[in-house]
Amino acid sequence: MLRLILANKNYSSWSLRPWLVLRAAKLAFEEVVIPLDEPGTEAAIAKVSPSRRVPVLEDDGLRVWDSLAIAEYVAEKAPEAHLWPKDREGRAIARAVSAEMHAGFTAMRTEMPMNLKRSNVPVRPSAACQADVRRVAEIFGTMRGAHRDEGPYLFGAWSIADAMFTPVATRFRTYGVILGGAAQDYVETLLSNPDFAEWERAALEETSSITRYDAIG
């Protein structure tokens, strides 16, 4: 059976992404959570991850690390799930915005870390963070405008791009960022996804905490 090794569900945006992809693919998998910032964390992760980071997907002796790499592996393993848009142009753009999320938005990720147990936390975002939020809003508004008749997700039907941006939607809720219009509707769509709701329920039951994230605001 597939085995997905994760960090705390309350905080780990990178863990949430491949978890959502596996759920959308309807593949059975075991999950193992390694809480961060605890005395044995580094040693536990080093045993399972060549990069010494999680998430990691194990499949019959193969280890795949990095959220986007895991998502691509799952898309190849379950082609019937259509985890990318069906048309070539849609796949290209979906991969582009997914890679942009994967590689960028550093200020937003740093100043607005994922924390599902908090909401409407007051923050004073830097100019760089505000620019990140504007770019995300632009992506949401543009893609939803282009695909509004095809379904409620970024490219109509659910895709890996939606997994990449679900943690961003949680950040906006946590720090009281309201985008407005179609972009905000899309945020609400991500937050109401049944698979995300299941993840969130588990996150709210966690007892471990990361002080530096809980102290923001």
DAFENZI-V883976 format. One record per pair of residues at least 24 apart in sequence whose C-alpha atoms are under 10 Angstrom apart, sorted by the first residue. I is the first residue (numbers start at 1). J is the second residue. Records with the same first field share a line. If there is no record, write none. Layout:
I->J ; J
This chain:
1->27 ; 28 ; 29 ; 30 ; 58 ; 59 ; 60
2->27 ; 28 ; 29 ; 30 ; 31 ; 57 ; 58 ; 59 ; 60 ; 61 ; 62
3->28 ; 29 ; 30 ; 31 ; 32 ; 56 ; 57 ; 58 ; 59 ; 60 ; 63
4->29 ; 30 ; 31 ; 32 ; 33 ; 54 ; 55 ; 56 ; 57 ; 58 ; 59 ; 63 ; 64 ; 65 ; 70
5->30 ; 31 ; 32 ; 33 ; 34 ; 45 ; 48 ; 49 ; 53 ; 54 ; 55 ; 56 ; 57 ; 58 ; 65
6->31 ; 32 ; 33 ; 34 ; 35 ; 36 ; 45 ; 53 ; 54 ; 55 ; 56 ; 57
7->32 ; 33 ; 34 ; 35 ; 36 ; 41 ; 45 ; 53 ; 54 ; 55 ; 56
8->32 ; 33 ; 34 ; 35 ; 36 ; 37 ; 202 ; 203 ; 206 ; 207 ; 208 ; 209 ; 210
9->33 ; 34 ; 35 ; 114 ; 115 ; 116 ; 199 ; 200 ; 201 ; 202 ; 203 ; 204 ; 205 ; 206
10->114 ; 115 ; 116 ; 117 ; 118 ; 199 ; 200 ; 201 ; 202 ; 203 ; 204 ; 205 ; 206 ; 207 ; 208 ; 209 ; 210
11->35 ; 36 ; 113 ; 114 ; 115 ; 116 ; 117 ; 167 ; 203 ; 209 ; 210 ; 213 ; 214
12->36 ; 54 ; 55 ; 113 ; 114 ; 115 ; 116 ; 167 ; 203
13->55 ; 67 ; 109 ; 113 ; 114 ; 115 ; 163 ; 164 ; 165 ; 166 ; 167 ; 168 ; 170 ; 171
14->54 ; 55 ; 66 ; 67 ; 68 ; 102 ; 114 ; 163 ; 164 ; 167
15->54 ; 55 ; 56 ; 66 ; 67 ; 167
16->55 ; 67 ; 163 ; 164 ; 166 ; 167 ; 196 ; 199 ; 200
17->55 ; 67 ; 68 ; 70 ; 71 ; 160 ; 161 ; 162 ; 163 ; 164 ; 165 ; 166 ; 167 ; 196
18->55 ; 56 ; 57 ; 66 ; 67 ; 68 ; 69 ; 70 ; 71 ; 72 ; 74 ; 160 ; 163 ; 164
19->55 ; 57 ; 67 ; 70 ; 71 ; 163 ; 195 ; 196 ; 199
20->71 ; 159 ; 160 ; 162 ; 163 ; 164 ; 166 ; 193 ; 195 ; 196 ; 199
21->67 ; 68 ; 70 ; 71 ; 72 ; 74 ; 75 ; 81 ; 83 ; 158 ; 159 ; 160 ; 161 ; 162 ; 163 ; 164 ; 195
22->70 ; 71 ; 74 ; 75 ; 78 ; 81 ; 83
23->195 ; 196
24->74 ; 75 ; 78 ; 81 ; 82 ; 83 ; 158 ; 159 ; 160 ; 163 ; 195
25->71 ; 74 ; 75 ; 77 ; 78 ; 79 ; 80 ; 81 ; 82 ; 83
26->78 ; 81
27->74 ; 77 ; 78 ; 81
29->57 ; 58 ; 59
30->57 ; 58
31->57
32->56
35->206 ; 207 ; 208 ; 209 ; 210
36->208 ; 209 ; 210
37->208 ; 209 ; 210 ; 211 ; 212
38->208 ; 209 ; 210
66->102
67->102 ; 163 ; 164
68->95 ; 98 ; 99 ; 102 ; 160 ; 161 ; 163 ; 164
71->160 ; 161 ; 163 ; 164
72->160
75->159 ; 160
81->158 ; 159
82->157 ; 158 ; 159 ; 160
83->157 ; 158 ; 159 ; 160 ; 161 ; 162 ; 163
84->155 ; 157 ; 158 ; 159 ; 160 ; 161 ; 162
85->155 ; 156 ; 157 ; 158 ; 159 ; 160 ; 161
86->157 ; 159
90->147 ; 155
91->155 ; 159 ; 160 ; 161
93->143 ; 155 ; 161
94->143 ; 154 ; 155 ; 159 ; 160 ; 161 ; 162
95->159 ; 160 ; 161
96->161
97->136 ; 139 ; 140 ; 143 ; 161 ; 164 ; 165
98->160 ; 161 ; 162 ; 163 ; 164 ; 165
99->161 ; 164
100->136 ; 164
101->136 ; 161 ; 164 ; 165 ; 168
102->164 ; 165
104->132
105->129 ; 131 ; 132 ; 133 ; 135 ; 136 ; 168
106->132
107->131 ; 132 ; 133
108->132 ; 133 ; 168 ; 171 ; 172
109->167 ; 168 ; 171
110->213
111->171 ; 175 ; 213 ; 216 ; 217
112->168 ; 170 ; 171 ; 172 ; 174 ; 175 ; 213 ; 216 ; 217
113->167 ; 168 ; 170 ; 171 ; 174 ; 175 ; 212 ; 213 ; 214 ; 216
114->167 ; 168 ; 169 ; 170 ; 171 ; 172 ; 173 ; 174 ; 175 ; 213 ; 214
115->167 ; 170 ; 171 ; 173 ; 174 ; 175 ; 203 ; 204 ; 209 ; 210 ; 213 ; 214 ; 216
116->167 ; 170 ; 171 ; 173 ; 174 ; 199 ; 200 ; 201 ; 203 ; 204
117->174 ; 200 ; 203 ; 204 ; 205 ; 206 ; 214
118->170 ; 171 ; 173 ; 174 ; 175 ; 204 ; 214
119->170 ; 171 ; 172 ; 173 ; 174 ; 175 ; 176
120->171 ; 172 ; 173 ; 174 ; 175 ; 176 ; 177 ; 217
121->171 ; 172 ; 173 ; 174 ; 175 ; 176 ; 177 ; 216 ; 217
122->174 ; 175 ; 176 ; 177 ; 216 ; 217
123->175 ; 176 ; 177 ; 216 ; 217
124->175 ; 217
125->175
133->168 ; 172 ; 177 ; 179
134->179
136->165 ; 168 ; 169 ; 179 ; 183
137->178 ; 179 ; 180 ; 181 ; 182 ; 183 ; 184 ; 187
138->179 ; 183
139->183
140->165 ; 179 ; 181 ; 182 ; 183 ; 184 ; 185 ; 186 ; 187
141->179 ; 180 ; 181 ; 182 ; 183 ; 184 ; 185 ; 186
142->182 ; 183
143->182 ; 183
144->182 ; 183 ; 185 ; 186
145->182 ; 183
148->182
152->182 ; 185 ; 186 ; 189 ; 190
153->185 ; 186 ; 187 ; 189 ; 190
154->183 ; 186 ; 187 ; 189 ; 190
158->190 ; 193
162->186 ; 187 ; 189 ; 190
163->190 ; 196
165->190
166->190 ; 191 ; 193 ; 196
167->191 ; 196
170->200
175->216 ; 217
